Amino acid sequence: MAHTKSSTLQRLRRGRMVQRFFLLLGVALVRVLAALPGRWVLAFADVVAAVFAFFSRRSRVVAYQNLRAVFGADFPEAECRRIFRASWRSLARSGLLLAHLQPITPERYRRWVDVDPDLEKRPHVRRLVQEGGVIVSGHLGNWELLLALRVLYPHLPQTIFLAEAVPHELFNEALGRLRSHADLRSALRRGGARAVAKVVGAGGIAGLLVDRNVRRKQGGIWVPFLGLEARTTPLAAWAALRYDKPIHPVFCLPTPEGRYRIECREDITEGIEDVPEEERTLELMRRINVMLESYIRADPAIWQWRLKRFKSRPHEERGRYPPYSEHDPD
């Protein structure tokens, strides 16, 4: 028994040492990226993306399955390949540009992101600033720089966003530091509902990416998305309805010049009082998914097709769902 405990402790210590090594390596990489010219960072991101796209067979299989589930079994191989590579390029640029902009300041942010100077003058944005609410988006364009938009508006109320946890605590802390600035804080998605309720209920702003599969036991509900019923988190709708707050879809989309632009859409809760009360959560999430879908269908390459978005399916028969999907009954 003593030998077993000793071996376990040794493995834990070795694991922590490995984590610390890679964490220090990551810190050094952030400092290097922050010092490099922007065009070098983009070139490096594209090389990293090409390497991962070539060697990541698992994500390639998932992406191709998703594309054919949405666009049909005869969707061309060449188009699958182009979109898959583009999605990796988008992911690499999102992460490495976040590192390049450290420490994030308004001046550094504006070098890469175009924001309407009159954004705050719009009535629906003024309400968000004054009363708080919910911002929703997805894994399209550059969601990391979307979160960093907060640096331009230091007078906004307290803002929180939910993030996916990575396997190691040290890495979660490091990513949280990169993403946190001004009064923006991150919370892990597991248990994040309480954090969202606390902030939104107090007049703050919660940011949510709503295009991941959320199983029934985690509260996911069926909402149409890209032509399939998809398990979707109802958290954005629940928080807005409970505290009478607006929901604004906001996106950070690529431009032909290699930069990004912010799009802030109007409050999608408008007119929700005309919908039967028991249907309002579903209706709000449907509106969000319709908006996400419109951007993805206009330019499929901006979305992360490698995500297992359709891991849950409502029927035992697979039908049009990807082979990786599983029956997730109500």
Protein Blocks (a to p, Z undefined) as FASTA:
>chain_A
ZZmmmmmmmmmmmmmmmmmmmmmmmmmmmmmmmmpcfklmmmmmmmmmmmmmmmmmmlmm
mmmmmmmmmnopklcfklmmmmmmmmmmmmmmmmmmmmmmpccdfklmmmmmccdfklmm
pmklmmmmmnopadddddehjlklmmmmmmmmmmbccddddddddfbfklmmmmmmmmgg
cjbccddfehplmmmmmmmmnopacdddfkbccdfknopacddeehiacdddfklmmmmm
mnopadddddddddfkopacddddddfkgoklmpcfklmmmmmmmmmmmmmmmmmmmmmm
lpcfkbcfklpcfbfblklacfkbccddZZ
